Amino acid sequence: MPAAGFAVAPSGAEFEAKITPIVVISCIMAATGGLMFGYDVGVSGGVTSMPDFLEKFFPVVYRKKLDPTINSNYCQYDNQGLQLFTSSLYLAGLISTFFASYTTRVLGRKPSMLIAGIFFIAGVVLNSAAQDLAMLIIGRILLGCGVGFANQAVPLFLSEIAPTRIRGGLNILFQLNVTIGILFANLVNYGTAKIKGGWGWRLSLGLAGIPAVLLTAGAIFVKETPNSLIERGRHEEGKAVLRKIRGTDNIEPEFLELVEASRIAQEVKHPFRNLMKRRNRPQLVIASAMQIFQQCTGINAIMFYAPVLFQTVGFGDDASLYSAVIIGAVNLVSTFVSIYAVDKIGRRMLLLEAGVQMFLSQVTIAIILGFKVKDHSENLSHGLSIFVVILVCTFVSSFAWSWGPLGWLVPSEIFPLETRSAGQSVTVCFNFLFTFIIAQAFLSMLCHFKYGIFLFFSGWVFVMSLFVLFLLPETKNIPIEEITERVWTKHWYWKRFMDDDNVYIEETVNGNGSNKVNGNRSNKTERNINLPTLNFNIDVGL
């Protein structure tokens, strides 16, 4: 039996909403897009450490590993082609997200997820059957296109279909599936690395077909969101879906609010242009900054290249893959902390606590490597090696309950409907751009910075924690269509960007029966009217 509850509107009205089976099933199926994304992230680092894979596609790196005279702990994997194998996925995702924004807005969230699944399947086939580097890269590009469409549509789908009070937890299902995909990839790599005959890497790349098929099948059977249906003029269908997913007939207040938001959205002819308006500055800055900061934690560098990283600090092939499995498991378990806590203690608290934890663990790793791991020698004892793994797990766990899921959750819930698809597109673009930069540069940075790479990322963690402390407002338990009124207009800094574009009208009845209009903002404001040409509230962040 579904659990009953209410989503509270800012006006005091209550939107009745039950946690229905259709909501739970739809969110689980949609979040398999995260499973595919996570598998692609995890599998690349494992196969790039497999000798058979390197010998076939990157013989220069393979020979460098075998030659002790030129082998360097920090530089043995420094190769632009090898980095391109990993980063090409994100460059393709960056480009495809512009097309995904159009399909998500015009066709709906469901078709975009279906397109993502088709791209994923095509990329898996090419990668697992690759005979040369060109075929391998083309397969990664197709996977990147799938990631672009999935990351555009899935977070929006989850935010729009979930009841307000559990929106954070259900949205994090996407990130949870990312962590499951990473763990699955690490387990697969650990097993396939032992396969004789040089085809283990093909199995690693080919098993990505499992989440690809799950996403495609899920996209066929899930319901389109009421927000998207109403936005495209299908009001009766949207009302029927809303009634079904909320598990109640009392959906008129929420339906009317969605219709009004859609009406305002239809008046916005150029959503991308509206992102640059002064009123949208807070959302644009915060959402963009969160995506930049998410990548500058260093998490993707660790998750992409975990086996390579552990080999660098002296672990053997099996030990490095085994350690990567441990990291994947910690990543998965820690994400459950976020699901439980995000709607209880809030977004800001999770981000601030994680900032301290990530900073201390990275600085400690840098100190250990600085003293113990040199270019051509390493002096890590068994105990110190285990301690390094523990520190990396400490870093990964804090990321998994903070910047990992919240980097997607916060931007997805602060976009108003009229610019939501455009804002999500910008969010994904920033994410892919900086993911591409980090993926393409990390092995070279590791070669030049050596242990200082961890000091570099810890510096960013310090900066982003200050950003959260002073500039990121709390969005816990606030209905998605009321973020502007209840968050931005009340924030100590961002409220200054709201004043120029709002017209506040207070209507009172004089003794003679006439209405008195007061254009000044007041605590006694009874009605807030957004003029059609001035109501562009968007937060953009990739």
N, C-alpha and C positions, 0 to 999 in steps of 0.2 A: 504494500500500500504506500503511495507517495506521501512524503512528508509535507505537511502544510506550512505555509509561512507567508509573510507579506513583505513586499518591497515598498518602502516609504518614499513618497514623492516630497519634494521640498515644500510644496504648498501645504502639506499636512495630509493630503489624500493618500490612501493606502492602495497599492497595486497588489491585488491578491495573486499569489503565485505558488504553485506546488512544485516540488522537485519530481517531475514526472519521469517515468521510464524512457519516454521518447527523447527527453532532454539529455538524460545520461547517455543513452545509446548513441544519439546523434553526435554528442561531443566526443565520445570515445572514438567513433569512426572517423570524425573529421580530424581529430588530433593525430591520426596515423600519418598525416603529413609531417609531423614532427619526428615520427619514427623513421621515416625515409631520410629526412634531413640529418638526423643523428647518426644513422648508419653510414651515410656518405662522409660525415665528418670523421667518424671513428675508423673507418676502413682504410682511408688513404694513408694514415700514419703507419698502419701495420704492414700494408703491402710494400710501401717504400723502404721498409727495413728488411724485406725478404730478398736474399741473394739472387734467386731465380728471376724475380721481377726486375731487379736492377740490371742483371746481366743482359736481359732481352731488350729493355727500353732505355736504360741509362748506363751503358758500359763504362763511361768515364768515371762515374761514381763507384761502380763496382771495382774497377782497377785501383782506384784511390783507396778503397777500404782494404784491399789485399796487400798494398805496398806499404810496409812499415816506415820507409824512408820519407814518404810524403804524407803519411797519415797523421792527422791532428785530431785530438779529442773534440775540439770545438768546430773544426772546419771540414771534416770528412764528408759531410752531406751538402756542402755549400755548392749548389748547382742550380742555375736559373731554370733549366728545363724540368728538373725534379720539382721545383717549387711551382712551376706553371701547371704541372699535373694536378696539384692540390688547388691552386688559386683560380684556375680557369673556370671552375664551377661557379665561383662567386662573381666573376666578371660577367658570365652569361646570366646569372641571376639578376645582376644590376641592370642589365639592358632589358631583360624580359619583363621586369616588374612594371615598366611603363605600359606595355601591352596588357599586363595583368590588371592594372588599374582600370583600364577601359572595359575589359570583359567583366570584372567584378562589379562595376557600376552599372553597365548597360545590360548584361546578360544575367548577372546575379552571382552570389557566392558559390553556389553549387556547381555551375558549369566551370568556373575557374578551378575548382578542386578537381574536377574530372579531367580538364586539360593538363593539370599538373601531373596526375596519375599516368596519363598517356606519355608525356615527356619522360617521366621516370622509367617506364617500361622500355621505351626505345633506347634510352641511355644505358640501362643495365645490359641489354642485349649487345650493344656495340662494345662496351667495356669488357664484358666477360669473353667476347670472341675476338678481341683486338689482336692484330698481327703486327702492327707497327705503331709508332708513337702518334701519328696523325689520327689513326682510328681510335686510339685511346683518348686523345684530347677531345675529339668530336663527341665521343660518348660522355665525357665529363661536361661538355658544353650543354648537351641535351639534359643531363641531370640538373645542371644549373638553371636551365629554363623551367624545369619542374619545380625546383626550389623557389624560384621567383614567383611563380603562380601560387604555390602552396603558402608561402609566407605572406602573400598579399591577402589571400582569401580566408585562410583558416583562423587567424586571430580575430578577424572581423566576425566571422561566423560564430565563434565561441562567445564573444562579447555580446552579440545581439540575441542569441538564443537563450542565454543563461538568465535566471532570476537575479535581481540586483544583489541580494545578500550573499550569494555564492558565486558571483561573477568572477571574482579573483581566483577562487579555487578551481573552477571549471576551465578558465582560460589557461591556467598553468598546466592543464592536461597536455597542451601542446609542448611545453618545455619538458614535462615528464616523459613524453614519448621521445623527445630528442635524447634524453639521458638513457632511456631504454635502448634506443637505436645505437648509441655509442657503446654501451655495455655489450650488446649483442655482437657488434662489429669486433670488439676486442676479444671476445670469447671465440668468435669464428677465426680471427687471425691467429690466435694462440694454437688452435687446432690445425688450421691449414698450413701453418709454417712447418709442421712436422711431416707433411705429405711429400713423399719422394716422387721424382719424375718431373718436377718443375711446373706443375699445373695448380698448385695450391692457391696461388693468387687469383686464378680464374674463378675458383669456387668462392673465394672471399668477395670478389666483385659481383659474381652472379647471384649470390644469395640476397643481394639488395632487391631482387625481384619480389621477395615476400612482402615487405612493406609497400612496394610499388603497387602490387595487385590489391592489397588491403585498402589502400587509399582510393584506387580506382573504383573498387566495388562499393566502398563507403560513399563515394560521391554520387553513385547511381541511386542509392537507397535513402539518403538523408533528405529531410525536408528543407526547402529554402527558408531563409529567415523572414519573419514578418516585416522587418525593416526594409529589406530588399524588395519584397513584393509590393509593399505600399509605395516605396520610392519609384517603382516602375508602373504605378497606376492600377495595380491589381488589388484593390482594396478588400473586396469580399474574400478573395483567396487568402490575403494576408490576415484578415480577421479570423478565418477558419483555422489557419495554422497557429495563430496566437492562442486561440481557445484550446487547441489540442496540446500545445507545449506547456501552457500554464495549468492545465488540468482543472479549469473552472470556467463557468459561463460569465463570470463577473470580470470581463476584460475590457469593458467599454472605456473606462478612464485611461488605461494604458494605450488602447487603440487610438483614441482621440489625440493623445499626445504624440503618437507616432505619425498620425495623419498631419498634424500641424507642423511637426518637424519636417515632414516630406514636402509640405507646401512651401515652406521657407527654402528648402533645398532646391526646389524646381526654379526658384527665382535666381539662383546663382548659376550663371551661364559659364563662368570661367573659374572653376574651383582651384586650379593651380595658381592662377593669378591672385586669387583671394588669400592664399596662404601668406603672401607678402604684405598684406595690410597690417597696419599698426595694431589693430585689435587682436590679430592672430599671432602677434609676436611672442607672447609667453609660451603658447603651445608649440610654435615652430622651434623656438630655442630649446625648450626642455626635451621635446621628443628627439630632435636631432642630436643634442648633447648626450642623451642617454644611449643612443646607438654608438656614438664615437667612444664614449666611456666604456661601454660593454666590451668592445674589442680591445681597448687599451688596458683592460685588466690583465691581459696576457693569457686569458683562458683558452682562446682558440689555438694559440701557439702551442700550449701544452697538450690540448686534446688532439690537434692535428698530428703532432710529432712526438707523442708520449714515448713510443718505443725507441725512436731515434734519440730523444732526449736522455733516456735512461742508459742507452748504449754510450752516449757521450760522457756520462759521469761514471762509466766503468762497469755497468751491468752487462752480462752476456746476452745473447740473442733471446734465449728462453726466459731469462730473468726479466728482461725489459718488457717483453710481451705480457708476462705474468703480472708485472707491476702495473701495466696499462689496464689490465683487467680489474685489478684492485681499485684503480682510480675510477674506472667506469662504474663499478659497484657503489663506491662512495658517492659519486655524482647522482646516481639513481636514488639511493636512500635519502640523501639530503634534500632532494626535490620534494619529497613528501612533507618535509618540515615546512616548506613554503606553502604547500597546499593547505596544511592545517593552520598556519599562523597568519597568512596574508590578510584574511578577512577578520582576524581577531586583534592582532597587535598593529596591523597596518603596514603600508609600503615603506614609509620612511624609517621606521625602527629596524626593519630587516636590512635595509641598505646601509644604515649607519653602523650597525653591529658588524656586518660583513666587511665593511671597509677596514675596521681595526684588525680583524682576523686576517684578511688578505695581506694587509701591509706588513704585519709582523712576520707572517710565514715567508713572504718573499724576501724580506731583508735577511732573515735567518738563513735561507737557502743560499743567498748571494755570499754571505760571510763564510759558510762552510765550503762552497765551491772555490771561493777566492783563495782560501788557504790550502785546500787539499787537491784540487784538480788543475793541472797545468796543461799546456798544449800537447806535450808528448808523454805525459806521465800522470798517473792518478794515485792518490794515497788514501782512498776512501776505505776504511775498515768495514767489516760486515755490519757492525753496529751503526756506524755513520750512514751507510747506505740505506739501512732500514729507516733511520731518522729522516733522511731526505725524502723517502717515500711518504712517511707520516706527514711531513711538512707540506708536500705537494697535495696530499689528501686533505689536509686542513684548509689549504687554499681552495681546492676544488669544492669542498663541502660548503664553504661560505658563499662561493659564487653560485652554487646550485640552489640555494634558498634566497638569493638576492638578485644580483644583476642578471643572472641567466633568465629566469622567468619574468622578473619585473621589467626588464628592458623591453619586453614585448607587451606585457600587460598594461603598463601605464600609458604608452602611446595609443594603444587600441581602445582605451576607455575614455580618453579625453577628447576625441574627435567628435564634433557635432555632425549630424547626418549629412548636411549639405556639402561638407568637404571631407567626409570620412574616408572615402576611397582614395582621394588624392593625398590626404595626409598619411594614410597607411602606405601608399606608394612611395612617398618621400622617406618614410621611416625605413622601409625595406631597402631603398636605394642607399641610404647612408650606411645601413648595416652591411650591405654587400660590398660597398666601396671600401670601407675600412677593414672588413674581413679579408678582402682581396689584397689590400696593402700589407696587412700583417702576414697573411699566408705566403705572399710572394717575397717578403723581405725577411722573415724570421730566421731562416737558416743562415743567410748572410749576416744578419745582425748578431746571431749567436757566434759566428766566426770572428767578427770584429769586436763585439762587446764582451764576449766570453761570459764570465759570471755576472758582469755588469748588466746583462739583459734583465735580470730579476730586479735590480735597482731601478732600471728604466721603467719597468711596469709598476713597481711599488710607488714611484713618484706620481704616476698617473692616478693610482688608487687614492693617494692622499688628496689630490686636487678634486677628484670626483666626489669624495666624501664631504669636502667643504661645500661643493655645489649642492649636494642633497641637503645639507644642514641649513643652508640659507635660502635656497631658491626652489626647492621641490616641495610643493604643497601635498597634503594627504588627500587621497581620493577614496579611501575606504568607505564602503557602504553608501556611496553617493550615486543616485541614478544616472545612467550614462548620458541622458539628454539634459541633465541639469548641472553639469560640471561647471559651465561658465558662470552661472548665477551664484552657485554655492562655493566655488573655489576661487576663480580668478578675480572676481570683483571684491573678494575679502582678503586677498593675500597682501602682505605688507608692502611688497615691491611691485608685483605684477598688476595690481589694481589700477595703477596709473595708466596702463595701456587700454583700459576699458572705458575710461571716462569720455573720450572723444567720440566714441561710436555709439553710445547708448543714449537714448532719450527717455528719461524717466518722467512719467506723467502721474500726477496725483489728482484724482477727481474727488471733489467734495461738493456738496450741494449748499449753495448760499441761501440766505433767507428768501431771496427772490426766485429761487428755483433754478438759477443758472449754474453752469459748471465752471469751476475755477481750475485752470491748468497751471501747474507749477513745473517749470523745466529744471529746477534744481534737484539734486540728489538729496534724499532725506531718509532718516531712519523710519519715517512714517509712510514711506512709499507703499501704496496699495497695489499698484499694477505696473509691471515692467514691460514696456512695448519696444520691441526691436524693429526699427524701420527696415523694410525689405532690402534697401541698398546698403544697410549698415550692419547686417547681422552675421558677418562672417567670422565665426569662432572656430579656429582650427589649431590643433596642436600637431606639429609635424616633427617626427623624429624617426630616424631609421635605425 
